[in-house]
Amino acid sequence: MSAHVSNTVEPVVKAVIPAAGLGTRFLPATKATPKEMLPLVDKPAIQYVVEEAASAGLSDVLLITGRNKRALEDHFDRAHELEALLAAKGDHQRLSLVHESSSLATVHYARQGDPLGLGHAVLCAQAHVADNPFAVLLGDDLIDPRDPLLSRMVAVRQRYGGSVIALTEVPEDRMHLYGCAVTTPLADEDDVLRVNSLVEKPAPGTAPSRYALIGRYVLDPAVFEVLRATPPGRGGEIQLTDALQALAVGGAGGPVHGVVFTGRRYDTGDRSDYLRATVRLACEREDLGPDFRRWLRNFVATEL
């Protein structure tokens, strides 16, 4: 069983959000607009992710960006002309929405010059993170704020040290789309597992479990040294899963644990899932949901 090490573990206050991808699955919308800025209802996807980090107490956020991502910086910056216009009109409701994105957290930026995978994107954060533990949040997985997964993961890191990954059970015929974890249960934790090994996107029918990695990680800074020694894997990219595998089997930097997530998660990784996420989020909005649900029921009944 893992040791209780909470007295020796540094708090997690930094978050890293990789956002350098080209978003080719959403062309032509992403020809000039970053994928992360596509709206889910009336808020860009990246803002949901920064809000999640901030709500978990991670007030220092580093976005790993690439070319043509200036819109991300603009979104989290002050918009003085727009603010002045809204203030002059007395439109305090919209003014508060504009202020919200620029006051969520202290947001920093680093460029990923070469598209060499998630592991390489994490390496780009080393100068900013230094020797501190940190979280990594992937924008394609949006976690409902009513299900505080990241806060739970930070608490598990505080108790056990090392690194913590988010896991969810998926059907066997979809396991080849995910990293897969081999785990051992802990006697005193219902939702926490000790991770013994990891396999990146196992071939169909070969997955050793149904526990799939989803896009939330709390990492020990020892992962940087492991990543530097990790050769390119699938697709010629440096895989974060490969580095976590090295840590899980006894590498320096402590154990790897998994938090099993059973809450609400919105997958925005492809067009169909993006549309489903938009509909689900709209249905759950207090200001839009009642009218939108009525319209949707009528549409389904009469048009489909």
C-alpha positions in Angstrom: 0.0 0.0 0.0 1.2 3.5 -0.7 2.7 5.5 2.2 1.0 8.6 3.6 3.4 11.4 2.9 1.2 14.6 3.2 3.6 16.3 5.5 6.4 16.4 3.0 4.5 17.2 -0.2 4.6 20.7 -1.7 1.2 22.3 -2.6 0.1 22.3 -6.3 -0.5 25.9 -7.5 0.6 25.8 -11.2 -1.3 24.5 -14.1 -0.1 23.8 -17.7 -2.6 23.7 -20.6 -1.2 22.5 -23.9 -2.9 24.5 -26.7 -0.5 24.3 -29.7 -2.5 21.9 -31.9 -3.7 23.0 -35.3 -7.3 21.7 -34.8 -7.4 20.2 -38.3 -10.6 18.2 -37.5 -12.5 21.5 -37.3 -11.4 23.0 -40.6 -12.3 25.4 -42.1 -13.4 27.0 -38.8 -9.9 26.7 -37.4 -8.1 28.1 -40.5 -7.8 31.5 -38.8 -9.3 30.8 -35.3 -7.6 28.6 -32.7 -9.5 25.4 -31.9 -9.4 26.4 -28.3 -11.4 29.6 -29.1 -14.3 27.8 -30.6 -17.3 28.6 -28.4 -19.3 26.2 -26.3 -22.6 28.1 -26.1 -21.1 31.6 -25.5 -17.7 30.9 -24.0 -14.6 29.6 -25.7 -13.6 26.1 -24.8 -10.2 27.2 -23.3 -12.0 29.4 -20.7 -13.8 26.4 -19.2 -10.4 24.8 -18.7 -8.8 27.8 -17.1 -11.8 28.2 -14.8 -11.4 24.6 -13.7 -7.8 25.2 -12.8 -8.6 28.3 -10.9 -11.5 26.7 -9.0 -9.0 24.0 -7.8 -6.7 26.7 -6.4 -4.3 26.7 -9.3 -3.9 30.4 -9.9 -0.7 30.3 -12.0 -1.6 29.0 -15.5 0.8 28.4 -18.4 -0.6 28.0 -21.9 1.6 26.1 -24.3 0.8 27.7 -27.6 2.0 27.7 -31.2 1.7 29.9 -34.3 -1.6 31.7 -34.9 -2.6 31.4 -31.3 -2.6 35.2 -30.5 -6.3 35.1 -29.9 -5.7 33.1 -26.7 -3.5 35.8 -25.3 -6.0 38.5 -26.3 -8.9 36.6 -24.6 -7.2 36.5 -21.2 -5.9 40.1 -21.5 -7.8 43.3 -20.6 -9.9 44.7 -23.5 -9.8 48.4 -22.4 -11.8 49.8 -25.4 -14.5 47.2 -25.1 -14.7 47.7 -21.3 -14.9 51.5 -21.7 -17.7 51.1 -24.3 -19.7 48.7 -22.1 -19.2 50.9 -19.0 -20.4 54.0 -21.0 -23.5 52.1 -22.0 -24.1 51.0 -18.4 -24.1 47.4 -19.6 -22.6 46.0 -16.3 -23.7 42.4 -17.0 -21.6 42.1 -20.2 -18.8 44.1 -18.6 -18.6 41.6 -15.8 -18.4 38.8 -18.4 -15.5 40.6 -20.1 -13.7 41.1 -16.8 -14.2 37.5 -15.8 -11.8 36.0 -18.4 -9.0 38.4 -17.6 -9.2 37.9 -13.8 -9.5 34.2 -13.5 -5.8 33.5 -13.0 -2.3 34.8 -13.8 -1.8 33.4 -17.3 1.6 32.9 -18.9 2.5 31.7 -22.4 5.2 29.5 -23.9 5.7 28.4 -27.5 6.0 24.8 -28.6 8.1 25.2 -31.6 7.8 21.7 -33.0 4.7 19.5 -32.8 6.4 16.6 -31.1 3.5 15.4 -28.9 2.1 15.9 -25.4 5.3 14.9 -23.7 7.2 17.5 -25.6 4.5 20.1 -24.8 4.9 19.3 -21.1 8.7 19.7 -21.4 8.1 23.2 -22.8 6.8 24.1 -19.3 9.9 23.1 -17.4 11.4 26.6 -17.2 8.2 28.0 -15.8 7.3 25.1 -13.5 10.9 24.5 -12.2 10.9 22.1 -9.3 7.3 22.4 -8.4 4.5 19.9 -8.8 2.0 21.0 -11.4 -1.3 20.0 -13.1 -1.7 19.4 -16.8 -5.2 19.9 -18.3 -6.1 18.9 -21.9 -8.7 21.1 -23.6 -10.5 18.3 -25.3 -11.8 16.9 -22.0 -14.1 19.4 -20.2 -15.0 18.4 -16.7 -18.3 19.7 -15.3 -17.6 22.2 -12.4 -20.1 20.3 -10.2 -17.7 17.3 -10.3 -14.4 18.7 -8.9 -12.0 16.1 -10.3 -8.9 18.3 -10.2 -9.4 19.2 -6.6 -9.6 15.5 -5.7 -6.5 14.7 -7.7 -4.6 17.5 -5.9 -5.7 16.1 -2.6 -4.5 12.6 -3.6 -1.1 14.1 -4.6 -1.0 15.8 -1.1 -1.6 12.5 0.6 0.6 10.1 -1.4 3.1 12.3 -3.3 4.3 11.3 -6.7 2.0 11.8 -9.7 -1.8 11.4 -10.1 -3.7 10.6 -13.3 -7.4 10.7 -14.1 -9.0 7.4 -15.1 -12.5 6.5 -16.4 -13.9 3.1 -17.4 -14.7 2.8 -21.1 -16.0 0.0 -23.2 -13.5 -2.6 -24.3 -14.0 -1.8 -28.0 -12.9 1.8 -27.4 -9.8 1.1 -25.3 -7.5 1.4 -28.4 -8.3 5.1 -28.5 -6.8 5.8 -25.0 -3.9 5.2 -22.8 -4.7 2.2 -20.5 -3.8 1.7 -16.9 -3.0 -1.6 -15.0 -3.9 -0.9 -11.4 -4.2 -2.2 -7.8 -6.9 -1.0 -5.5 -6.2 0.7 -2.2 -7.8 -0.7 0.9 -8.9 2.7 2.3 -9.7 4.6 -0.9 -12.8 3.9 -3.0 -11.9 6.1 -5.9 -8.1 5.8 -5.8 -5.9 3.1 -7.4 -2.2 2.4 -7.4 -1.0 2.5 -11.1 1.4 -0.4 -11.8 1.9 0.1 -15.5 0.5 2.1 -18.5 0.1 1.2 -22.2 -0.5 4.0 -24.8 -3.4 3.1 -27.1 -3.2 -0.7 -27.0 -4.1 -2.6 -30.1 -7.8 -3.7 -30.3 -8.4 -6.6 -28.1 -5.2 -6.4 -26.1 -6.0 -3.8 -23.5 -5.0 -5.0 -20.0 -7.9 -3.2 -18.3 -10.9 -0.9 -19.0 -9.3 2.0 -17.1 -8.6 4.8 -19.7 -6.6 7.9 -19.1 -8.4 11.1 -19.6 -6.9 14.6 -19.9 -6.1 15.5 -16.3 -2.7 14.9 -14.6 -1.0 16.1 -11.5 2.7 15.6 -12.0 5.8 15.5 -9.9 8.6 17.6 -11.4 10.7 14.4 -11.7 8.7 13.8 -14.9 10.8 16.4 -16.8 14.0 14.3 -16.4 12.1 11.2 -17.5 10.6 13.0 -20.5 14.1 14.2 -21.7 15.2 10.5 -21.7 12.0 9.2 -23.4 12.4 8.4 -27.1 9.7 9.2 -29.5 6.9 6.6 -29.5 3.7 6.2 -31.5 3.5 8.7 -34.4 7.1 9.9 -33.8 5.9 11.9 -30.8 7.2 12.0 -27.2 4.4 10.4 -25.2 3.6 11.5 -21.7 2.2 8.0 -21.1 5.6 6.5 -21.7 7.2 8.8 -19.0 4.4 8.0 -16.5 5.0 4.3 -17.2 8.7 4.8 -16.2 7.6 6.6 -13.0 4.9 3.9 -12.2 7.4 1.0 -12.3 9.7 2.6 -9.7 11.4 5.6 -11.2 12.5 8.6 -9.1 9.7 11.0 -8.3 7.4 8.8 -6.3 4.4 6.5 -7.2 1.7 7.0 -9.7 -1.9 6.9 -8.5 -5.2 7.1 -10.5 -8.4 8.8 -9.5 -11.4 7.0 -11.0 -13.8 9.6 -12.4 -17.5 8.9 -12.8 -18.8 12.4 -13.1 -19.9 14.6 -16.0 -17.3 15.0 -18.8 -17.7 16.8 -22.1 -15.6 15.5 -25.0 -14.8 18.2 -27.6 -12.3 16.2 -29.5 -14.2 15.8 -32.7 -17.1 17.5 -34.4 -19.9 15.1 -33.3 -18.7 15.2 -29.6 -18.3 18.9 -29.8 -22.0 19.3 -30.9 -23.1 17.0 -28.2 -21.2 18.9 -25.6 -22.7 22.2 -26.8 -26.2 20.8 -26.6 -25.6 19.4 -23.1 -24.1 22.6 -21.8 -26.9 24.7 -23.3 -29.6 22.4 -21.8 -28.0 22.8 -18.3 -27.8 26.6 -18.4 -30.3 28.3 -16.1 -30.7 31.2 -18.4 -31.0 29.2 -21.7 -31.9 25.7 -20.7 -35.7 25.9 -20.1 -36.5 27.4 -23.5 -33.8 25.4 -25.3 -35.0 22.1 -23.9 -38.5 22.9 -25.0 -37.4 23.7 -28.5 -35.2 20.6 -28.6 -38.0 18.3 -27.5 -40.3 19.8 -30.2 -37.6 19.5 -32.8 -36.9 15.9 -32.1 -40.6 15.0 -32.0 -41.5 16.8 -35.3 -38.3 16.7 -37.4 -36.6 13.5 -36.6 
